Amino acid sequence: MQETDINLLVGGPQGGGIDSAANMISMAFSLAGYNIYGIREFHSNIKGRHSYIHFRIMHERPKSLKYPVDIMVALDPDTLFEHMFDVAQGSKVVYDSAFNTFNLKNARMITSDTMTRIQDELAERNLTFDVKGVLDYFKSAGIDVIAIPFDKLINENVHDGPANRYYNTLGAGTTLALLGLDEDHADDGIKFAFKKKPKVIESNIKVIKAAYDYVKTSPIKVATLPTYPATPRMLLTGNDATALGKLMGGLRFQTYYPITPASDESTLLESHEEMKFLKNADDVVKKAGLVVVQCEDELSAINMANGAALTGTRSATATSGPGFSLMAEGIGYAGMTEIPVVITFYQRGGPSTGLPTRNGQADLLFALNTGHGEFPKMVISSGDMEECIYDGMKSLNYAQRYQMPVIHLIDKTLANTMDLVPEIDVKKVKIVKYNENTNHENFKRYSLDTENGISPYGVFGKDIFWMTGDEHDELGHVTEDSAMRDKMMEKRMQKLVTADKEIPLEDKAVLYGDENADITYVTWGSQKSLLLDTISELKKQGISANLLYLRMFEPFPSEYVAKVLKNSHLIIDVESNMTGQAAKVIRMNTGVNIENFILKYNGRHITLDEVLRSTKNIMEKKTALEVLQEGS
């Protein structure tokens, strides 16, 4: 039996309930025994401009997305224009029949650059610059257009507010009805999506019923999906997973200044300051929780986290590119004074404010070179939900063990990915404490009497020691003595050597697939899952491929990476930046020069079909550089 494989896109205005529709659809399919993988895309304005969620639905757990989409649901006319190139023959487009007369020039939320591209495409086919023209474009391409009277269906069934309040529910309900999903699952999806707003559940369920009744009584062809037993899973985003991992890793103090896409992690932590979800814990433990502080800026955020860590509290902050710039000096201070602090760094499109709500992986070299001077810092990267959870825990352990700032990289695509996670093994990562001082008399905080570079850690309230951002002696007193300078520099940097020896290889780099494959992909971050899917697809076509997946960039697993790549046949680097930054790190550390690239820097997620097409072009030597451009 052929596996169900549906790519679904729901688009509408920012603030138009796309998140609620996404949660509802995810829960409905989860209850029917399916897995979902979705990525949220949204404009950087607060409300109004275009926003959408791109889903893939399978019984097996999907790891990537595909274009063209099978079903597109347009909650506003802009969606029809913005995504006219994301559908193809066999796709279905669901839209409000009232959009028919809408003119492109009235689409105020479409930027002039995008409007010009749309007009050029319509003009080439002698089509009108309106929804009718786009619908004619769809029909000529063999796309099935399904007009639904949104306002009529809503107004006949609910009477508490404007009809557009329910467009997201009607669009999602119509889609689930078209796919033949049980109406009870749709109702349960509504209850999940609005669990914090119980007063609106009843009216939204009426809208769902209206959608199902309309589809049943219309000549629209309805699919019949098989259903499977539902298993317990958690619906998480990358932000959620990282917050959960840090909570389980013993985080007790988190600072932040609001910035996209990092803020969601901190706001989720704020909602769990009292750990009420620990059902079997006593009240003291539940209220112990953690403290989350929204600071006045990022300078304060990093320095408050540093200060809390000096009391022995497991501390972290979270930010994105512009905020990380401001934290650079505080991170250097943590390096010089050997403070165990975690900085969760959510990458987005730069430079400057750049593309503040779009994807980017262009901060790897920035993270590696943060701060002035030379000091030990650890740079790790996560690529899927499970890694966000476990790396969130491990990053706190690494900071404690090696007494240095740990920079945890997550890209925007991963931060806003929705995935159903089957289980978390809380015993997989044990909490590691710092190398505690036991001699409170004559305490040498920066003792040189250590082979691994790790001195006993002193905390405020227990130990007496001096601290300064200047070079210092074992007690912490300022010194410019040349011999002491050398010893302190060497002691600090020795910690990276120790970390490299102690941290298992699988936490630094992993080779997935056949060692002797024809193609070796190299990547990091959110492309991990995508390339695992790519390898499976190529295997079906008789092409062998493997993946060298990088998880840790400092310390870097040079010997292992060099060994893998020197035995590879065709190496292709896949990244969401313009210069192939991971390939540069590999060349710097191993001397291996990667010559083939698949890169994307338009701010949108990479899709499976894009990588498959580009791989074929590189294999046939049509090009050594493929720049991906899909996405609206």
Sequence and secondary structure as in RCSB ss.txt:
>XXXX:A:sequence
MQETDINLLVGGPQGGGIDSAANMISMAFSLAGYNIYGIREFHSNIKGRHSYIHFRIMHERPKSLKYPVDIMVAL
DPDTLFEHMFDVAQGSKVVYDSAFNTFNLKNARMITSDTMTRIQDELAERNLTFDVKGVLDYFKSAGIDVIAIPF
DKLINENVHDGPANRYYNTLGAGTTLALLGLDEDHADDGIKFAFKKKPKVIESNIKVIKAAYDYVKTSPIKVATL
PTYPATPRMLLTGNDATALGKLMGGLRFQTYYPITPASDESTLLESHEEMKFLKNADDVVKKAGLVVVQCEDELS
AINMANGAALTGTRSATATSGPGFSLMAEGIGYAGMTEIPVVITFYQRGGPSTGLPTRNGQADLLFALNTGHGEF
PKMVISSGDMEECIYDGMKSLNYAQRYQMPVIHLIDKTLANTMDLVPEIDVKKVKIVKYNENTNHENFKRYSLDT
ENGISPYGVFGKDIFWMTGDEHDELGHVTEDSAMRDKMMEKRMQKLVTADKEIPLEDKAVLYGDENADITYVTWG
SQKSLLLDTISELKKQGISANLLYLRMFEPFPSEYVAKVLKNSHLIIDVESNMTGQAAKVIRMNTGVNIENFILK
YNGRHITLDEVLRSTKNIMEKKTALEVLQEGS
>XXXX:A:secstr
    EEEEEEEEETTSSHHHHHHHHHHHHHHTT EEEEEEEE SSSSSSEEEEEEEEESS      SS SEEEES
SHHHHHHTTTS  TT EEEEEGGGGG BGGG TTS HHHHHHHHHHHHHTT  SBHHHHHHHHHHTT EEEEE H
HHHHHTT  SS GGGGHHHHHHHHHHHHTT  HHHHHHHHHHHTTT GGGHHHHHHHHHHHHHHHHHSS      
        EEEEHHHHHHHHHHHTT  EEEE   TTTHHHHHHHHTTSS TT TTS HHHHHH  EEEE SSHHH
HHHHHHHHHTTT  EEEEEEHHHHHHHHHHHHHHHHHT  EEEEEEE B STTSBTTS     HHHHHT SSS  
  EEEE  SHHHHHHHHHHHHHHHHHHTS EEEEEEHHHHTEEEEE    TTSS      B    TT  TT S  
SSS   B  TTT      SS B TTS B   HHHHHHHHHHHHHHHHHHHHHS GGGTEEEES TT SEEEEE T
THHHHHHHHHHHHHHTT  EEEEEE EEES  HHHHHHHHHT SEEEEEESSSS HHHHHHHHHH     EEEE 
 SSS   HHHHHHHHHHHHTTS SEEE     
